[in-house]
Amino acid sequence: MNINKAVKYNLLITLVSKGLSFLLFILLAKTLSIKEYGELTYILMVLTIMPVLHFGCSNGAIITLPRILSNSNDTEEYKSYFERFNSVSNIIQLFSCLILILFIQKNSLPLIVVIIASFLLSKYIENVQLFFNSKMEFYKANQIKALDLILKPGLAILCLFINDDILYVFIGYLISSCLSFTLSLYLMKGARFHLPGLPYVHSLFNVGFIIYLTWLLDLAFRSIDRWFIASFYTEHDLGVYGFTSNLSLNIWLLAISFFGPYSQLLYKQVASGDFESVKETVTLANNKVFKFVAMLSLISISLYPIFTEYFIGKYQQSFYLFFLLVIVSVLLSVNNMYIYYIVSSGRTLILLKIQLLILLLNVTLNCFVAYWNGDISYFAYATILSLVIYHLFLRFFYSNDILKRKLVS
């Protein structure tokens, strides 16, 4: 499958998935009280931070797997490397469940069991997609992606019609995970687990740990406002911010899906030292994604008052907050290709320093907002200011670095 077809299939899968996710979003927003939606937002926030416990395992594989393919045609060596990585990451996932239970222990036992079961299966599904994407076998990766991303909201909707309880949403997720796991096993022709030696584990984390730190800072930056609201404001405030944030972040998530094949192509071009093609790929992807997110933003902002008034029946007073968070999603989207380039070119330490500076700025601004008990919209202002400065730093570094590498090559 060529890059253009891969982009189209990615977008098609994402559009169908996001359509169903949006329908689920509407049903949840209509069914749950604002306080209950705040509780759901908290569970999803906890699940989002769970990959923190992998300490760079997956990040190391994302960079190392394309390098192995670039330097060797030995598919057995490549698959063996993946299987060892897969074993390490799934063992970590198993231990992560203990931490997850501590966060969600206040929920009912059935809900905890369902969340844990789905969480365990998710890592293998994610790893197999990484395997096929790194081999540029987008068709197989998209089969798993389609099943996982489309069935998950679809089955959750069906389960929600059976019972309007959060538990039934996660039961839908679990059924989807079981089916996606089965397809992943089939496409990989089974699952082989190799206990890796210490040298291998060290090399995997050595490559991935600094990249992991950049991902960790990025995750902290994207979620710090909600954690501040969860800590210092009411569940009602968290519900309002969670609703508007989840809705606006669909723009960024669609952009991430759009970037998928381009990021894999970028990793391959950087690994082979073809920096002329790298610049063309980054420019092409950025131009296309900017037009894409601009169109989505205008549509979303225009329809938001109608959506909240006639479909949800709540959140009508949050239009301005939604407008601000749409700007956040646009700024997140236009930074991605620069981040992919910096990580894949081995300049992760530079990215880490930039991210740490921006995170400290954002935390400082959020502290002022919380101290003065400012309106929750001020958290969005703080994020926008931080993202603008972040974008300027990233673009400046990328432009200078790509110019130097092209001159050397």
PyMOL commands that set and color helices and strands:
alter all, ss='L'
color gray80, all
select helices_A, chain A and resi 3-31+34-54+57-71+75-104+109-134+138-162+166-187+198-232+235-272+275-312+316-344+348-371+377-408
alter helices_A, ss='H'
color red, helices_A
deselect
rebuild
show_as cartoon
